[in-house]
Amino acid sequence: MIKVGIVGYGFAGRGFHAYLIGRVPELELVAVATRSPERRAQAEREHGVATYASLEELLERSDCELVVLATPHSTHAALACQAMNAGRHVVVDKVMCLSAAEADAMIEASRRKRVLLSVFHNRRWDWDFLTVKKVLEEGLLGAPFLFETAVVSYRPPRGWRADPGASGGILYDWGAHLIDHALQLVPGPVRAVTCDVQYRGWGSEIGSYARLLLRFASGVLYSIEIGNLVRIDKPRWLILGERGSLIKYGLDPQERAMLAGNIEAATEDPAHRARIRTDLNGLPAEMVVESVRGDWTGYYRNVADALAGRAPLEVKPEQVRRAMAVFDAAMRSARTGETVLSAI
């Protein structure tokens, strides 16, 4: 059994990490650290764990081998380095941190102390991402040349996510997953990054809309859109290939089921299944693709397997450091209004 402590018991710590850790037999949640007395009482009530007011207090426990950070984005680098310097393995919620320089410091601490460092990119196990990946691998679209991905809503930011100092801004939440997906799906380096951020309405502090365009060395264009002031939905995916095209609406269905207490009960609206137009044996064809069922528990199963030496780590910090370099270029582009040439 690998004993786990969670730092932060808000929406992510309580609803995501505690639940998913509880589904992996090799992991045992033994401690929660949070400044809130109410949340400490809630963690004790819900999981029967010891609770602490700070990471420092939690680290006094010698048996807590893995520390999970579910805290505001701006705290990730410092807290992760503190835990790793104390000899603990670390999982940090996305976004990894707020710059590539912070990512470098985290990776250096991980290597120096010879401890595991990973970032909670559970959405590599999203149904839509796995479906797109399968379609591309099967060649149904031919060589893709344009990806358009979007996650938009009409709701105000809440809590620390509404504070640009704590969150980093609108791009640093869902954008972390969408950039990770881009770097997973398209081989080769990113050669140019263009980003625009609008600050309007209730997003006047962190941003109400962001559009990021990645130009890969292969010529592939990859567009990412995030918005919180959008009343009409956009396709979650639109992919154009030399042989065919794909469109898909709707977010992964696991979150609602998980928050209701049973992630395995997740179901997808059939209207949200991916639609493809392509050719088969030289004839035009249109099809609806059954979604590949993912399970976010797979993230923590892999962490447990990696710690036990049974499997390589799926979400490596070096991969996510590359995403942080994209963030750096994106924010520079948004500030200057210019495209940033890169070799990411």
C-alpha positions, 0 to 999 in steps of 0.5 A: 500500500502506498500512503497518500496525502492530499493538500487542498480539499476544495472541488478538485481535492475532494471531488476528483483526487480523493475519489479516484485515489479511493478506486485504486487498491494499492493507494491509501488516502491517510491524510488531508491538509487544508487551511480551512477548519470546515474542510478538515472536518469534512475530510475527517467525516468523509474519509476518516483520515488525519488532517493538518493545517499545512503541508509542513504539518503533513510532511511530519508524517514519515509514512506519507509517501505520495503527496497530491497537490490540489491547490491554486496554480500559483502555489504548485511549484513551491509546494511541489519542490518542498514536498520533493525536497522532503523525499516525497513523490508528488502528483500536482494538479494541472496546470503544472505551474505558471512557467517553464522556469518553474517546471525546470525547478520542479523537474530538477528537484524530482531528479535530485531527490529521485522521486516521482513527479507527475501532473494530473492530466486525467483527460488523456483518459477522456472518451473524446480524446481516446476516440479521436486518437483511435480515428487518427491511428486507423487512418480514417481521415488521412493526414490531418492538417487542421485541428479546431478544439473548443471548450466554451460556456456561459458562467462566471469564474469562481473562487481563486480561479477568478484571481489572475494572480492565483490562477494565471488566467483563463488559458491556464485551466482547460487550456492545460488539457487542450495544449496537452492533447495537441502535443500528444496528437501531433508529432514534431515541434511547434514552430509558431504560437499566436494567442489572443485574449479578450477581457470582457464582462465577468472575465475582465480580470482573468479573461473571457475568451482566449484563442491559441493557434499552434503551427507545427513544423509539419504544417499542421495548424492546431486551434484552441479556444476557451471562453466563459462568456459564450451562450452558444456551444461550439464543436468540441473537435473539428478535424480536417484531413486529406482523406476525411473530416471529423466533428464532435460535440459535447464534453467527456461524461465522466465528471457528472457521474463521478461527482454523483459517486459512480464514475462507471455509470457515465453515459454519453448523449448519442448526439455527441458521438463523433461524425466522420465523412471520408471515403472507403474503397474510393467511395464517399462514406459517412459514419457515426463513431462509437466513443472509446470509453476511458476511465480517469482512474487509469491515471492513478492506476498508472501512478501506483504501477510506476511507483511499484516498478510495474509500468513506465509513468504515463504523464511524465513531467518532461512532457508537461514542461513542453506544454509550459513552454507553449504557455510562455509563448502564448502569453508573450504573444497575447501581450505583444500582439505578435506571433512568437516563433519557437522550437518547442 
